[in-house]
């Protein structure tokens, strides 16, 4: 972890983390700035964070990709964005309680 006065080190550490729309880590800002695991990260597994805000991660895939393209100048191709089914457009059938997922909308 870093102290909040370690201003020069922080951007370098942040730049070393790759983006993922299902990140396994996140930054925690308080008295200390820490990179925390959000789940178990296996040895050799890449540590990923989201370049989007928490609310943006709830958006449909194409909207997340659009925001990253506009603000970070890259097209996200993480596993979540590459899936043809949009995981935030999920519906429960009122009759059978089965789950239906929507295909991504064409751009």
N, C-alpha and C positions, 0 to 999 in steps of 0.2 A: 504494500500500500504506500501511498504518497501523502505527504502533508500538503495542505492547500497552497503553501508558498513555493512548491516545486513546479513553478509555472512553465519552465522550459522543457522539462522532462515529459510532462503530460501530453502535449500534442504529438510527440514522437511515439509514445506508447499507444495512443489512440490510433495513429496512422498504421500501426503494425497489426491491428485487428481487422479481419475481413468481415464483410457484411453478410448476414443471413437473415431471411424473414422468419426463421425459427432459431433465434440465437441461443447458444448454450451458456452465454455469460452476459453480464451487464455492468455498467459503471454505476457506482454508488458515490454520491457527492454529499459530504457532511463535513465534520471536522477534519476527516481524512478522506482522501479520494482513493477508492478501492475498485479493482476489477473483481467482481464476484461471479462465481459459477452459479448458474440458474438450474443446473442439473449435473449429474455425474458426467465428468469429462474423462474419457479413457486416455491412458498414456499414448502419445502419438497423435491423438485426435486434434484437429485444428480448433482453436478457441475463436469463437465468432461472437460478434455483437450486432445489433441492428443500428444502421445509420438513420433509421426512421424513429419517430417518437412512438410511444406505446400505443397511442390511439390510431396511428397510421398502420400499425401491424394488423388492425382489425378490418382494414379496407380490402376490397376485392383485389386479386392479383394484378390485374391490368392497371388499376389505379396506383398500387404500390410501385409497380414498374415505371409508370409515368412520372411519379414524384421523384424517384431516384434518377431517372433520366434527366429531368429538369434541374434538380438541385445538386446532383453528384456526377452527372455526365457519364453514366453507365447504365446498361440494361441488365437488371438482375436476372440471373439464371439459376438461382438456388433451387433446391429440390422442391420447395413449396411453390415457387413461381413456375417451375417447369412442368408441374403436374397438370394434366388437362382438366382436372376437376378443381373448382374453386372452393377451397375449404371454408371460406367465410359465407358462402352462399349455400347453406345447408338448411333443409326443411324437414320437419317431422310430419309424417302423414297423420292427420287427425283420426283416421279410421283404424289403421293397423299399427300406428306408432313406429313404422319403419322410417329409415333416414334416406332422404333423397338429396343428392348433391347436384349442383348446377354446373354445366360445362362452362368454361370461360367464354365470355362474349368476344366476338371478333372486333378488331379495332378498325 
